């Protein structure tokens, strides 16, 4: 979403640059190819330090930006303090996380979140939440409600769209039959994504629907991941599951799916679900974060951590047949176009920044 926002904003009105407290990461080079300047401060993973503040304050003092938009918890705190030290008052925090329970994050992040709650009344002009569920959760732990605003993630419907020719080409590349029913899951290998839930549901589904194949994408989602692949083998799914790892051609992969599943234990506003919807792929999602708000009545919503419910949800779309799934998919794409298009979401950020110049 950061990539989409910075590259899609009106460049006649806004000149964006991006600062990473750590490395260039996955987005540094793609951003630079789009003409967005990127600086990486190389501070390592332990960024809660006076050194981080000093480096960033000095850079901001030289650059003198009109607005500083921070994106995640550590950047909210370090970036916000550095901006104030550099004399910049138009600071906007970004919050893209929903689960703030004690066991959901490591203690340094937990401490950072609590400090952010304490100083939220002083540093940011606005706090931008990508989900309503996240806004509610952070209100409960002390974030200043008066400064909160909700701007969901947006989706590029020209990039994510149905394409029958691409669908058949990708299926051929993957060795998947043109007539197979393909159920996919996109997400890195992490407890929050709950691959175990998906695999258990898939095992149940496979018993009654032998025509189904499963496609998994995401960082560390490969057959070399012993923990994941041993679970897939134990479920009897190794012969019908592709674990593709991280892919840079997600729009192409999505065209090859018939159903997308999000089995997460926690989400804020899931990008993979919105991208699938924009591609015309109906979704089965767990009722976490803003997944229900995103899907509306265009897919199936089930409780988290319940493989039986997840299997039943997938089954309902399987048994809807091709025509039923196409109808769900068309409604899903229309919902994205109507409420969550990238163009409209970028405009909301632009309006937020423009209004701040007059207040």
Secondary structure by P-SEA (a helix, b strand, c coil): caaaaaaccccccbbbbbbbcccccccaaaaaaacbbbbbcccccccccaaaaaaaaaaaaaacccbbbbccccccaaaaaaaaaacccbbbbbbcccccccccccaaaaaaaaaaaaaccccccbbbbccaaaaaaaaaaccccccbbbbccccccccccccaaaaaaaaaaacccccccccccccccccccaaaaaaaaaaaaaaccccbbbbbbcccccccaaaaaaaaaaacccccccccccccaaaaaaaaccbbbbbcccccccaaaaaaaaacccccccccccccccccccbbbbbcccaaaaaaaaaaaaaccaaaaaaaaaaaaaaaaccccaaaaaaaaaaaaaaaaac
